[in-house]
Amino acid sequence: MCSVHYNHSLTAMSGSDFMAYSLSLEQKTAFAFVGMLLVFLGLLIVRCFRILLDPYSSMPSSSWGDGLEGLEKGTFENALT
């Protein structure tokens, strides 16, 4: 015969008994750090989906040669003289 044992100590506690088991400082720090990591992960996921849905909005509209006056793009010989 197989008998299954369950821990019913948490379900049998009242509200005042549950408050007696508070978290330690290390546990609170770990939960806060994990929470910040989850928020950061969520922001990265949202940013990646926005880039995937509209990839050209994050690209600059100007190119490297827009500021050149009268010179063709890619010709540096004339710019040196």
mmCIF file of the N, C-alpha and C atoms, coordinates in Angstrom:
data_MODEL
# 
_entry.id   MODEL 
# 
loop_
_atom_site.group_PDB 
_atom_site.id 
_atom_site.type_symbol 
_atom_site.label_atom_id 
_atom_site.label_alt_id 
_atom_site.label_comp_id 
_atom_site.label_asym_id 
_atom_site.label_entity_id 
_atom_site.label_seq_id 
_atom_site.pdbx_PDB_ins_code 
_atom_site.Cartn_x 
_atom_site.Cartn_y 
_atom_site.Cartn_z 
_atom_site.occupancy 
_atom_site.B_iso_or_equiv 
_atom_site.pdbx_formal_charge 
_atom_site.auth_seq_id 
_atom_site.auth_comp_id 
_atom_site.auth_asym_id 
_atom_site.auth_atom_id 
_atom_site.pdbx_PDB_model_num 
ATOM 1   N N  . MET A 1 1  ? 0.829  -1.178 0.000   1.00 0.00 ? 1  MET A N  1 
ATOM 2   C CA . MET A 1 1  ? 0.000  0.000  0.000   1.00 0.00 ? 1  MET A CA 1 
ATOM 3   C C  . MET A 1 1  ? 0.877  1.246  0.000   1.00 0.00 ? 1  MET A C  1 
ATOM 4   N N  . CYS A 1 2  ? 0.442  2.217  -0.741  1.00 0.00 ? 2  CYS A N  1 
ATOM 5   C CA . CYS A 1 2  ? 1.171  3.475  -0.826  1.00 0.00 ? 2  CYS A CA 1 
ATOM 6   C C  . CYS A 1 2  ? 0.380  4.554  -0.101  1.00 0.00 ? 2  CYS A C  1 
ATOM 7   N N  . SER A 1 3  ? 1.000  5.205  0.829   1.00 0.00 ? 3  SER A N  1 
ATOM 8   C CA . SER A 1 3  ? 0.312  6.277  1.547   1.00 0.00 ? 3  SER A CA 1 
ATOM 9   C C  . SER A 1 3  ? 0.981  7.606  1.192   1.00 0.00 ? 3  SER A C  1 
ATOM 10  N N  . VAL A 1 4  ? 0.163  8.593  0.909   1.00 0.00 ? 4  VAL A N  1 
ATOM 11  C CA . VAL A 1 4  ? 0.652  9.914  0.543   1.00 0.00 ? 4  VAL A CA 1 
ATOM 12  C C  . VAL A 1 4  ? 0.438  10.839 1.723   1.00 0.00 ? 4  VAL A C  1 
ATOM 13  N N  . HIS A 1 5  ? 1.493  11.517 2.130   1.00 0.00 ? 5  HIS A N  1 
ATOM 14  C CA . HIS A 1 5  ? 1.414  12.439 3.260   1.00 0.00 ? 5  HIS A CA 1 
ATOM 15  C C  . HIS A 1 5  ? 1.486  13.864 2.745   1.00 0.00 ? 5  HIS A C  1 
ATOM 16  N N  . TYR A 1 6  ? 0.583  14.675 3.194   1.00 0.00 ? 6  TYR A N  1 
ATOM 17  C CA . TYR A 1 6  ? 0.562  16.088 2.831   1.00 0.00 ? 6  TYR A CA 1 
ATOM 18  C C  . TYR A 1 6  ? 0.865  16.921 4.055   1.00 0.00 ? 6  TYR A C  1 
ATOM 19  N N  . ASN A 1 7  ? 1.502  18.038 3.836   1.00 0.00 ? 7  ASN A N  1 
ATOM 20  C CA . ASN A 1 7  ? 1.805  18.960 4.916   1.00 0.00 ? 7  ASN A CA 1 
ATOM 21  C C  . ASN A 1 7  ? 0.667  19.976 4.984   1.00 0.00 ? 7  ASN A C  1 
ATOM 22  N N  . HIS A 1 8  ? -0.170 19.840 5.992   1.00 0.00 ? 8  HIS A N  1 
ATOM 23  C CA . HIS A 1 8  ? -1.318 20.732 6.141   1.00 0.00 ? 8  HIS A CA 1 
ATOM 24  C C  . HIS A 1 8  ? -1.057 21.826 7.169   1.00 0.00 ? 8  HIS A C  1 
ATOM 25  N N  . SER A 1 9  ? 0.194  22.049 7.522   1.00 0.00 ? 9  SER A N  1 
ATOM 26  C CA . SER A 1 9  ? 0.484  23.025 8.563   1.00 0.00 ? 9  SER A CA 1 
ATOM 27  C C  . SER A 1 9  ? 0.214  24.447 8.078   1.00 0.00 ? 9  SER A C  1 
ATOM 28  N N  . LEU A 1 10 ? 0.445  24.751 6.793   1.00 0.00 ? 10 LEU A N  1 
ATOM 29  C CA . LEU A 1 10 ? 0.184  26.096 6.297   1.00 0.00 ? 10 LEU A CA 1 
ATOM 30  C C  . LEU A 1 10 ? -1.307 26.357 6.122   1.00 0.00 ? 10 LEU A C  1 
ATOM 31  N N  . THR A 1 11 ? -2.066 25.341 5.760   1.00 0.00 ? 11 THR A N  1 
ATOM 32  C CA . THR A 1 11 ? -3.498 25.546 5.554   1.00 0.00 ? 11 THR A CA 1 
ATOM 33  C C  . THR A 1 11 ? -4.247 25.640 6.868   1.00 0.00 ? 11 THR A C  1 
ATOM 34  N N  . ALA A 1 12 ? -3.686 25.073 7.947   1.00 0.00 ? 12 ALA A N  1 
ATOM 35  C CA . ALA A 1 12 ? -4.369 25.092 9.235   1.00 0.00 ? 12 ALA A CA 1 
ATOM 36  C C  . ALA A 1 12 ? -4.030 26.324 10.064  1.00 0.00 ? 12 ALA A C  1 
ATOM 37  N N  . MET A 1 13 ? -3.115 27.152 9.603   1.00 0.00 ? 13 MET A N  1 
ATOM 38  C CA . MET A 1 13 ? -2.715 28.313 10.392  1.00 0.00 ? 13 MET A CA 1 
ATOM 39  C C  . MET A 1 13 ? -3.733 29.434 10.258  1.00 0.00 ? 13 MET A C  1 
ATOM 40  N N  . SER A 1 14 ? -3.898 30.164 11.315  1.00 0.00 ? 14 SER A N  1 
ATOM 41  C CA . SER A 1 14 ? -4.755 31.340 11.275  1.00 0.00 ? 14 SER A CA 1 
ATOM 42  C C  . SER A 1 14 ? -3.928 32.538 10.818  1.00 0.00 ? 14 SER A C  1 
ATOM 43  N N  . GLY A 1 15 ? -4.552 33.700 10.703  1.00 0.00 ? 15 GLY A N  1 
ATOM 44  C CA . GLY A 1 15 ? -3.869 34.899 10.233  1.00 0.00 ? 15 GLY A CA 1 
ATOM 45  C C  . GLY A 1 15 ? -2.748 35.338 11.150  1.00 0.00 ? 15 GLY A C  1 
ATOM 46  N N  . SER A 1 16 ? -2.939 35.250 12.459  1.00 0.00 ? 16 SER A N  1 
ATOM 47  C CA . SER A 1 16 ? -1.894 35.684 13.390  1.00 0.00 ? 16 SER A CA 1 
ATOM 48  C C  . SER A 1 16 ? -0.731 34.699 13.403  1.00 0.00 ? 16 SER A C  1 
ATOM 49  N N  . ASP A 1 17 ? -1.000 33.416 13.214  1.00 0.00 ? 17 ASP A N  1 
ATOM 50  C CA . ASP A 1 17 ? 0.077  32.432 13.151  1.00 0.00 ? 17 ASP A CA 1 
ATOM 51  C C  . ASP A 1 17 ? 0.909  32.622 11.885  1.00 0.00 ? 17 ASP A C  1 
ATOM 52  N N  . PHE A 1 18 ? 0.247  33.000 10.808  1.00 0.00 ? 18 PHE A N  1 
ATOM 53  C CA . PHE A 1 18 ? 0.953  33.178 9.540   1.00 0.00 ? 18 PHE A CA 1 
ATOM 54  C C  . PHE A 1 18 ? 1.891  34.377 9.602   1.00 0.00 ? 18 PHE A C  1 
ATOM 55  N N  . MET A 1 19 ? 1.541  35.416 10.336  1.00 0.00 ? 19 MET A N  1 
ATOM 56  C CA . MET A 1 19 ? 2.388  36.605 10.455  1.00 0.00 ? 19 MET A CA 1 
ATOM 57  C C  . MET A 1 19 ? 3.632  36.315 11.295  1.00 0.00 ? 19 MET A C  1 
ATOM 58  N N  . ALA A 1 20 ? 3.612  35.271 12.105  1.00 0.00 ? 20 ALA A N  1 
ATOM 59  C CA . ALA A 1 20 ? 4.770  34.937 12.926  1.00 0.00 ? 20 ALA A CA 1 
ATOM 60  C C  . ALA A 1 20 ? 5.916  34.423 12.065  1.00 0.00 ? 20 ALA A C  1 
ATOM 61  N N  . TYR A 1 21 ? 5.619  33.893 10.894  1.00 0.00 ? 21 TYR A N  1 
ATOM 62  C CA . TYR A 1 21 ? 6.652  33.380 9.989   1.00 0.00 ? 21 TYR A CA 1 
ATOM 63  C C  . TYR A 1 21 ? 6.987  34.447 8.955   1.00 0.00 ? 21 TYR A C  1 
ATOM 64  N N  . SER A 1 22 ? 7.690  35.472 9.368   1.00 0.00 ? 22 SER A N  1 
ATOM 65  C CA . SER A 1 22 ? 8.071  36.546 8.453   1.00 0.00 ? 22 SER A CA 1 
ATOM 66  C C  . SER A 1 22 ? 9.354  36.161 7.719   1.00 0.00 ? 22 SER A C  1 
ATOM 67  N N  . LEU A 1 23 ? 9.638  36.878 6.655   1.00 0.00 ? 23 LEU A N  1 
ATOM 68  C CA . LEU A 1 23 ? 10.818 36.606 5.844   1.00 0.00 ? 23 LEU A CA 1 
ATOM 69  C C  . LEU A 1 23 ? 12.051 37.241 6.468   1.00 0.00 ? 23 LEU A C  1 
ATOM 70  N N  . SER A 1 24 ? 13.179 36.590 6.277   1.00 0.00 ? 24 SER A N  1 
ATOM 71  C CA . SER A 1 24 ? 14.433 37.161 6.770   1.00 0.00 ? 24 SER A CA 1 
ATOM 72  C C  . SER A 1 24 ? 14.887 38.267 5.813   1.00 0.00 ? 24 SER A C  1 
ATOM 73  N N  . LEU A 1 25 ? 15.917 38.986 6.218   1.00 0.00 ? 25 LEU A N  1 
ATOM 74  C CA . LEU A 1 25 ? 16.439 40.071 5.392   1.00 0.00 ? 25 LEU A CA 1 
ATOM 75  C C  . LEU A 1 25 ? 17.006 39.541 4.082   1.00 0.00 ? 25 LEU A C  1 
ATOM 76  N N  . GLU A 1 26 ? 17.660 38.377 4.121   1.00 0.00 ? 26 GLU A N  1 
ATOM 77  C CA . GLU A 1 26 ? 18.207 37.797 2.900   1.00 0.00 ? 26 GLU A CA 1 
ATOM 78  C C  . GLU A 1 26 ? 17.100 37.400 1.935   1.00 0.00 ? 26 GLU A C  1 
ATOM 79  N N  . GLN A 1 27 ? 16.006 36.856 2.457   1.00 0.00 ? 27 GLN A N  1 
ATOM 80  C CA . GLN A 1 27 ? 14.888 36.457 1.607   1.00 0.00 ? 27 GLN A CA 1 
ATOM 81  C C  . GLN A 1 27 ? 14.201 37.675 1.000   1.00 0.00 ? 27 GLN A C  1 
ATOM 82  N N  . LYS A 1 28 ? 14.042 38.730 1.782   1.00 0.00 ? 28 LYS A N  1 
ATOM 83  C CA . LYS A 1 28 ? 13.438 39.953 1.255   1.00 0.00 ? 28 LYS A CA 1 
ATOM 84  C C  . LYS A 1 28 ? 14.302 40.564 0.161   1.00 0.00 ? 28 LYS A C  1 
ATOM 85  N N  . THR A 1 29 ? 15.624 40.554 0.380   1.00 0.00 ? 29 THR A N  1 
ATOM 86  C CA . THR A 1 29 ? 16.547 41.084 -0.619  1.00 0.00 ? 29 THR A CA 1 
ATOM 87  C C  . THR A 1 29 ? 16.502 40.241 -1.892  1.00 0.00 ? 29 THR A C  1 
ATOM 88  N N  . ALA A 1 30 ? 16.452 38.938 -1.738  1.00 0.00 ? 30 ALA A N  1 
ATOM 89  C CA . ALA A 1 30 ? 16.388 38.059 -2.907  1.00 0.00 ? 30 ALA A CA 1 
ATOM 90  C C  . ALA A 1 30 ? 15.094 38.268 -3.678  1.00 0.00 ? 30 ALA A C  1 
ATOM 91  N N  . PHE A 1 31 ? 13.979 38.397 -2.983  1.00 0.00 ? 31 PHE A N  1 
ATOM 92  C CA . PHE A 1 31 ? 12.699 38.635 -3.658  1.00 0.00 ? 31 PHE A CA 1 
ATOM 93  C C  . PHE A 1 31 ? 12.690 39.985 -4.370  1.00 0.00 ? 31 PHE A C  1 
ATOM 94  N N  . ALA A 1 32 ? 13.283 40.990 -3.751  1.00 0.00 ? 32 ALA A N  1 
ATOM 95  C CA . ALA A 1 32 ? 13.352 42.308 -4.396  1.00 0.00 ? 32 ALA A CA 1 
ATOM 96  C C  . ALA A 1 32 ? 14.228 42.256 -5.640  1.00 0.00 ? 32 ALA A C  1 
ATOM 97  N N  . PHE A 1 33 ? 15.358 41.552 -5.568  1.00 0.00 ? 33 PHE A N  1 
ATOM 98  C CA . PHE A 1 33 ? 16.254 41.433 -6.713  1.00 0.00 ? 33 PHE A CA 1 
ATOM 99  C C  . PHE A 1 33 ? 15.589 40.656 -7.846  1.00 0.00 ? 33 PHE A C  1 
ATOM 100 N N  . VAL A 1 34 ? 14.918 39.573 -7.524  1.00 0.00 ? 34 VAL A N  1 
ATOM 101 C CA . VAL A 1 34 ? 14.207 38.792 -8.547  1.00 0.00 ? 34 VAL A CA 1 
ATOM 102 C C  . VAL A 1 34 ? 13.086 39.622 -9.153  1.00 0.00 ? 34 VAL A C  1 
ATOM 103 N N  . GLY A 1 35 ? 12.409 40.417 -8.340  1.00 0.00 ? 35 GLY A N  1 
ATOM 104 C CA . GLY A 1 35 ? 11.351 41.285 -8.862  1.00 0.00 ? 35 GLY A CA 1 
ATOM 105 C C  . GLY A 1 35 ? 11.894 42.321 -9.828  1.00 0.00 ? 35 GLY A C  1 
ATOM 106 N N  . MET A 1 36 ? 13.040 42.914 -9.484  1.00 0.00 ? 36 MET A N  1 
ATOM 107 C CA . MET A 1 36 ? 13.647 43.895 -10.399 1.00 0.00 ? 36 MET A CA 1 
ATOM 108 C C  . MET A 1 36 ? 14.096 43.231 -11.699 1.00 0.00 ? 36 MET A C  1 
ATOM 109 N N  . LEU A 1 37 ? 14.623 42.012 -11.610 1.00 0.00 ? 37 LEU A N  1 
ATOM 110 C CA . LEU A 1 37 ? 15.017 41.291 -12.815 1.00 0.00 ? 37 LEU A CA 1 
ATOM 111 C C  . LEU A 1 37 ? 13.807 40.966 -13.692 1.00 0.00 ? 37 LEU A C  1 
ATOM 112 N N  . LEU A 1 38 ? 12.698 40.622 -13.086 1.00 0.00 ? 38 LEU A N  1 
ATOM 113 C CA . LEU A 1 38 ? 11.486 40.335 -13.858 1.00 0.00 ? 38 LEU A CA 1 
ATOM 114 C C  . LEU A 1 38 ? 10.956 41.585 -14.549 1.00 0.00 ? 38 LEU A C  1 
ATOM 115 N N  . VAL A 1 39 ? 11.020 42.724 -13.874 1.00 0.00 ? 39 VAL A N  1 
ATOM 116 C CA . VAL A 1 39 ? 10.594 43.982 -14.493 1.00 0.00 ? 39 VAL A CA 1 
ATOM 117 C C  . VAL A 1 39 ? 11.509 44.314 -15.667 1.00 0.00 ? 39 VAL A C  1 
ATOM 118 N N  . PHE A 1 40 ? 12.824 44.157 -15.484 1.00 0.00 ? 40 PHE A N  1 
ATOM 119 C CA . PHE A 1 40 ? 13.779 44.413 -16.556 1.00 0.00 ? 40 PHE A CA 1 
ATOM 120 C C  . PHE A 1 40 ? 13.549 43.468 -17.736 1.00 0.00 ? 40 PHE A C  1 
ATOM 121 N N  . LEU A 1 41 ? 13.285 42.207 -17.446 1.00 0.00 ? 41 LEU A N  1 
ATOM 122 C CA . LEU A 1 41 ? 12.987 41.240 -18.504 1.00 0.00 ? 41 LEU A CA 1 
ATOM 123 C C  . LEU A 1 41 ? 11.721 41.606 -19.248 1.00 0.00 ? 41 LEU A C  1 
ATOM 124 N N  . GLY A 1 42 ? 10.712 42.053 -18.536 1.00 0.00 ? 42 GLY A N  1 
ATOM 125 C CA . GLY A 1 42 ? 9.477  42.477 -19.184 1.00 0.00 ? 42 GLY A CA 1 
ATOM 126 C C  . GLY A 1 42 ? 9.692  43.669 -20.106 1.00 0.00 ? 42 GLY A C  1 
ATOM 127 N N  . LEU A 1 43 ? 10.496 44.638 -19.653 1.00 0.00 ? 43 LEU A N  1 
ATOM 128 C CA . LEU A 1 43 ? 10.786 45.792 -20.504 1.00 0.00 ? 43 LEU A CA 1 
ATOM 129 C C  . LEU A 1 43 ? 11.553 45.388 -21.760 1.00 0.00 ? 43 LEU A C  1 
ATOM 130 N N  . LEU A 1 44 ? 12.497 44.472 -21.617 1.00 0.00 ? 44 LEU A N  1 
ATOM 131 C CA . LEU A 1 44 ? 13.248 44.002 -22.780 1.00 0.00 ? 44 LEU A CA 1 
ATOM 132 C C  . LEU A 1 44 ? 12.355 43.246 -23.760 1.00 0.00 ? 44 LEU A C  1 
ATOM 133 N N  . ILE A 1 45 ? 11.440 42.451 -23.250 1.00 0.00 ? 45 ILE A N  1 
ATOM 134 C CA . ILE A 1 45 ? 10.522 41.708 -24.121 1.00 0.00 ? 45 ILE A CA 1 
ATOM 135 C C  . ILE A 1 45 ? 9.630  42.668 -24.886 1.00 0.00 ? 45 ILE A C  1 
ATOM 136 N N  . VAL A 1 46 ? 9.107  43.686 -24.201 1.00 0.00 ? 46 VAL A N  1 
ATOM 137 C CA . VAL A 1 46 ? 8.258  44.670 -24.872 1.00 0.00 ? 46 VAL A CA 1 
ATOM 138 C C  . VAL A 1 46 ? 9.049  45.413 -25.938 1.00 0.00 ? 46 VAL A C  1 
ATOM 139 N N  . ARG A 1 47 ? 10.287 45.803 -25.631 1.00 0.00 ? 47 ARG A N  1 
ATOM 140 C CA . ARG A 1 47 ? 11.119 46.521 -26.608 1.00 0.00 ? 47 ARG A CA 1 
ATOM 141 C C  . ARG A 1 47 ? 11.424 45.641 -27.816 1.00 0.00 ? 47 ARG A C  1 
ATOM 142 N N  . CYS A 1 48 ? 11.733 44.378 -27.577 1.00 0.00 ? 48 CYS A N  1 
ATOM 143 C CA . CYS A 1 48 ? 12.034 43.479 -28.697 1.00 0.00 ? 48 CYS A CA 1 
ATOM 144 C C  . CYS A 1 48 ? 10.814 43.266 -29.581 1.00 0.00 ? 48 CYS A C  1 
ATOM 145 N N  . PHE A 1 49 ? 9.629  43.125 -29.000 1.00 0.00 ? 49 PHE A N  1 
ATOM 146 C CA . PHE A 1 49 ? 8.428  42.960 -29.810 1.00 0.00 ? 49 PHE A CA 1 
ATOM 147 C C  . PHE A 1 49 ? 8.113  44.221 -30.600 1.00 0.00 ? 49 PHE A C  1 
ATOM 148 N N  . ARG A 1 50 ? 8.384  45.400 -30.008 1.00 0.00 ? 50 ARG A N  1 
ATOM 149 C CA . ARG A 1 50 ? 8.161  46.641 -30.763 1.00 0.00 ? 50 ARG A CA 1 
ATOM 150 C C  . ARG A 1 50 ? 9.109  46.739 -31.944 1.00 0.00 ? 50 ARG A C  1 
ATOM 151 N N  . ILE A 1 51 ? 10.361 46.310 -31.772 1.00 0.00 ? 51 ILE A N  1 
ATOM 152 C CA . ILE A 1 51 ? 11.311 46.332 -32.878 1.00 0.00 ? 51 ILE A CA 1 
ATOM 153 C C  . ILE A 1 51 ? 10.916 45.305 -33.934 1.00 0.00 ? 51 ILE A C  1 
ATOM 154 N N  . LEU A 1 52 ? 10.440 44.146 -33.515 1.00 0.00 ? 52 LEU A N  1 
ATOM 155 C CA . LEU A 1 52 ? 10.017 43.129 -34.481 1.00 0.00 ? 52 LEU A CA 1 
ATOM 156 C C  . LEU A 1 52 ? 8.794  43.569 -35.276 1.00 0.00 ? 52 LEU A C  1 
ATOM 157 N N  . LEU A 1 53 ? 7.880  44.285 -34.644 1.00 0.00 ? 53 LEU A N  1 
ATOM 158 C CA . LEU A 1 53 ? 6.673  44.705 -35.347 1.00 0.00 ? 53 LEU A CA 1 
ATOM 159 C C  . LEU A 1 53 ? 6.928  45.873 -36.280 1.00 0.00 ? 53 LEU A C  1 
ATOM 160 N N  . ASP A 1 54 ? 7.861  46.774 -35.918 1.00 0.00 ? 54 ASP A N  1 
ATOM 161 C CA . ASP A 1 54 ? 8.149  47.929 -36.766 1.00 0.00 ? 54 ASP A CA 1 
ATOM 162 C C  . ASP A 1 54 ? 9.657  48.184 -36.739 1.00 0.00 ? 54 ASP A C  1 
ATOM 163 N N  . PRO A 1 55 ? 10.436 47.415 -37.515 1.00 0.00 ? 55 PRO A N  1 
ATOM 164 C CA . PRO A 1 55 ? 11.898 47.519 -37.397 1.00 0.00 ? 55 PRO A CA 1 
ATOM 165 C C  . PRO A 1 55 ? 12.479 48.809 -37.951 1.00 0.00 ? 55 PRO A C  1 
ATOM 166 N N  . TYR A 1 56 ? 11.804 49.465 -38.889 1.00 0.00 ? 56 TYR A N  1 
ATOM 167 C CA . TYR A 1 56 ? 12.387 50.644 -39.517 1.00 0.00 ? 56 TYR A CA 1 
ATOM 168 C C  . TYR A 1 56 ? 12.166 51.917 -38.705 1.00 0.00 ? 56 TYR A C  1 
ATOM 169 N N  . SER A 1 57 ? 11.329 51.883 -37.711 1.00 0.00 ? 57 SER A N  1 
ATOM 170 C CA . SER A 1 57 ? 11.119 53.088 -36.903 1.00 0.00 ? 57 SER A CA 1 
ATOM 171 C C  . SER A 1 57 ? 12.313 53.369 -36.001 1.00 0.00 ? 57 SER A C  1 
ATOM 172 N N  . SER A 1 58 ? 13.091 52.347 -35.645 1.00 0.00 ? 58 SER A N  1 
ATOM 173 C CA . SER A 1 58 ? 14.232 52.559 -34.763 1.00 0.00 ? 58 SER A CA 1 
ATOM 174 C C  . SER A 1 58 ? 15.490 52.943 -35.530 1.00 0.00 ? 58 SER A C  1 
ATOM 175 N N  . MET A 1 59 ? 15.461 52.898 -36.857 1.00 0.00 ? 59 MET A N  1 
ATOM 176 C CA . MET A 1 59 ? 16.630 53.278 -37.652 1.00 0.00 ? 59 MET A CA 1 
ATOM 177 C C  . MET A 1 59 ? 16.637 54.785 -37.891 1.00 0.00 ? 59 MET A C  1 
ATOM 178 N N  . PRO A 1 60 ? 17.798 55.409 -37.882 1.00 0.00 ? 60 PRO A N  1 
ATOM 179 C CA . PRO A 1 60 ? 17.847 56.843 -38.211 1.00 0.00 ? 60 PRO A CA 1 
ATOM 180 C C  . PRO A 1 60 ? 17.572 57.055 -39.695 1.00 0.00 ? 60 PRO A C  1 
ATOM 181 N N  . SER A 1 61 ? 16.909 58.154 -40.012 1.00 0.00 ? 61 SER A N  1 
ATOM 182 C CA . SER A 1 61 ? 16.543 58.414 -41.400 1.00 0.00 ? 61 SER A CA 1 
ATOM 183 C C  . SER A 1 61 ? 17.681 59.027 -42.196 1.00 0.00 ? 61 SER A C  1 
ATOM 184 N N  . SER A 1 62 ? 18.673 59.596 -41.531 1.00 0.00 ? 62 SER A N  1 
ATOM 185 C CA . SER A 1 62 ? 19.790 60.208 -42.244 1.00 0.00 ? 62 SER A CA 1 
ATOM 186 C C  . SER A 1 62 ? 20.908 59.188 -42.418 1.00 0.00 ? 62 SER A C  1 
ATOM 187 N N  . SER A 1 63 ? 21.747 59.424 -43.402 1.00 0.00 ? 63 SER A N  1 
ATOM 188 C CA . SER A 1 63 ? 22.898 58.553 -43.607 1.00 0.00 ? 63 SER A CA 1 
ATOM 189 C C  . SER A 1 63 ? 24.167 59.320 -43.266 1.00 0.00 ? 63 SER A C  1 
ATOM 190 N N  . TRP A 1 64 ? 25.311 58.656 -43.380 1.00 0.00 ? 64 TRP A N  1 
ATOM 191 C CA . TRP A 1 64 ? 26.559 59.279 -42.959 1.00 0.00 ? 64 TRP A CA 1 
ATOM 192 C C  . TRP A 1 64 ? 27.012 60.370 -43.922 1.00 0.00 ? 64 TRP A C  1 
ATOM 193 N N  . GLY A 1 65 ? 26.499 60.375 -45.119 1.00 0.00 ? 65 GLY A N  1 
ATOM 194 C CA . GLY A 1 65 ? 26.955 61.345 -46.089 1.00 0.00 ? 65 GLY A CA 1 
ATOM 195 C C  . GLY A 1 65 ? 26.028 62.522 -46.295 1.00 0.00 ? 65 GLY A C  1 
ATOM 196 N N  . ASP A 1 66 ? 25.027 62.698 -45.469 1.00 0.00 ? 66 ASP A N  1 
ATOM 197 C CA . ASP A 1 66 ? 24.080 63.803 -45.654 1.00 0.00 ? 66 ASP A CA 1 
ATOM 198 C C  . ASP A 1 66 ? 24.721 65.165 -45.439 1.00 0.00 ? 66 ASP A C  1 
ATOM 199 N N  . GLY A 1 67 ? 25.752 65.239 -44.619 1.00 0.00 ? 67 GLY A N  1 
ATOM 200 C CA . GLY A 1 67 ? 26.361 66.521 -44.316 1.00 0.00 ? 67 GLY A CA 1 
ATOM 201 C C  . GLY A 1 67 ? 27.387 66.978 -45.327 1.00 0.00 ? 67 GLY A C  1 
ATOM 202 N N  . LEU A 1 68 ? 27.704 66.157 -46.301 1.00 0.00 ? 68 LEU A N  1 
ATOM 203 C CA . LEU A 1 68 ? 28.715 66.538 -47.287 1.00 0.00 ? 68 LEU A CA 1 
ATOM 204 C C  . LEU A 1 68 ? 28.120 67.506 -48.297 1.00 0.00 ? 68 LEU A C  1 
ATOM 205 N N  . GLU A 1 69 ? 28.867 68.541 -48.614 1.00 0.00 ? 69 GLU A N  1 
ATOM 206 C CA . GLU A 1 69 ? 28.374 69.553 -49.553 1.00 0.00 ? 69 GLU A CA 1 
ATOM 207 C C  . GLU A 1 69 ? 29.135 69.436 -50.864 1.00 0.00 ? 69 GLU A C  1 
ATOM 208 N N  . GLY A 1 70 ? 28.474 69.013 -51.894 1.00 0.00 ? 70 GLY A N  1 
ATOM 209 C CA . GLY A 1 70 ? 29.080 68.944 -53.204 1.00 0.00 ? 70 GLY A CA 1 
ATOM 210 C C  . GLY A 1 70 ? 29.981 67.756 -53.429 1.00 0.00 ? 70 GLY A C  1 
ATOM 211 N N  . LEU A 1 71 ? 30.201 66.947 -52.452 1.00 0.00 ? 71 LEU A N  1 
ATOM 212 C CA . LEU A 1 71 ? 31.047 65.775 -52.612 1.00 0.00 ? 71 LEU A CA 1 
ATOM 213 C C  . LEU A 1 71 ? 30.167 64.541 -52.759 1.00 0.00 ? 71 LEU A C  1 
ATOM 214 N N  . GLU A 1 72 ? 30.594 63.632 -53.548 1.00 0.00 ? 72 GLU A N  1 
ATOM 215 C CA . GLU A 1 72 ? 29.872 62.378 -53.672 1.00 0.00 ? 72 GLU A CA 1 
ATOM 216 C C  . GLU A 1 72 ? 30.174 61.524 -52.458 1.00 0.00 ? 72 GLU A C  1 
ATOM 217 N N  . LYS A 1 73 ? 29.224 60.704 -52.104 1.00 0.00 ? 73 LYS A N  1 
ATOM 218 C CA . LYS A 1 73 ? 29.420 59.830 -50.949 1.00 0.00 ? 73 LYS A CA 1 
ATOM 219 C C  . LYS A 1 73 ? 30.505 58.816 -51.264 1.00 0.00 ? 73 LYS A C  1 
ATOM 220 N N  . GLY A 1 74 ? 31.442 58.654 -50.364 1.00 0.00 ? 74 GLY A N  1 
ATOM 221 C CA . GLY A 1 74 ? 32.480 57.667 -50.523 1.00 0.00 ? 74 GLY A CA 1 
ATOM 222 C C  . GLY A 1 74 ? 33.747 58.185 -51.166 1.00 0.00 ? 74 GLY A C  1 
ATOM 223 N N  . THR A 1 75 ? 33.825 59.431 -51.540 1.00 0.00 ? 75 THR A N  1 
ATOM 224 C CA . THR A 1 75 ? 35.069 59.955 -52.139 1.00 0.00 ? 75 THR A CA 1 
ATOM 225 C C  . THR A 1 75 ? 35.774 60.813 -51.110 1.00 0.00 ? 75 THR A C  1 
ATOM 226 N N  . PHE A 1 76 ? 36.878 60.310 -50.609 1.00 0.00 ? 76 PHE A N  1 
ATOM 227 C CA . PHE A 1 76 ? 37.628 61.036 -49.583 1.00 0.00 ? 76 PHE A CA 1 
ATOM 228 C C  . PHE A 1 76 ? 38.812 61.789 -50.174 1.00 0.00 ? 76 PHE A C  1 
ATOM 229 N N  . GLU A 1 77 ? 39.173 61.508 -51.421 1.00 0.00 ? 77 GLU A N  1 
ATOM 230 C CA . GLU A 1 77 ? 40.322 62.187 -52.020 1.00 0.00 ? 77 GLU A CA 1 
ATOM 231 C C  . GLU A 1 77 ? 40.070 63.686 -52.161 1.00 0.00 ? 77 GLU A C  1 
ATOM 232 N N  . ASN A 1 78 ? 38.851 64.051 -52.557 1.00 0.00 ? 78 ASN A N  1 
ATOM 233 C CA . ASN A 1 78 ? 38.516 65.467 -52.731 1.00 0.00 ? 78 ASN A CA 1 
ATOM 234 C C  . ASN A 1 78 ? 38.370 66.179 -51.389 1.00 0.00 ? 78 ASN A C  1 
ATOM 235 N N  . ALA A 1 79 ? 38.024 65.435 -50.348 1.00 0.00 ? 79 ALA A N  1 
ATOM 236 C CA . ALA A 1 79 ? 37.844 66.074 -49.051 1.00 0.00 ? 79 ALA A CA 1 
ATOM 237 C C  . ALA A 1 79 ? 39.182 66.422 -48.410 1.00 0.00 ? 79 ALA A C  1 
ATOM 238 N N  . LEU A 1 80 ? 40.254 65.721 -48.801 1.00 0.00 ? 80 LEU A N  1 
ATOM 239 C CA . LEU A 1 80 ? 41.561 65.983 -48.218 1.00 0.00 ? 80 LEU A CA 1 
ATOM 240 C C  . LEU A 1 80 ? 42.239 67.208 -48.814 1.00 0.00 ? 80 LEU A C  1 
ATOM 241 N N  . THR A 1 81 ? 41.876 67.567 -50.033 1.00 0.00 ? 81 THR A N  1 
ATOM 242 C CA . THR A 1 81 ? 42.545 68.691 -50.678 1.00 0.00 ? 81 THR A CA 1 
ATOM 243 C C  . THR A 1 81 ? 41.887 70.012 -50.429 1.00 0.00 ? 81 THR A C  1 
# 
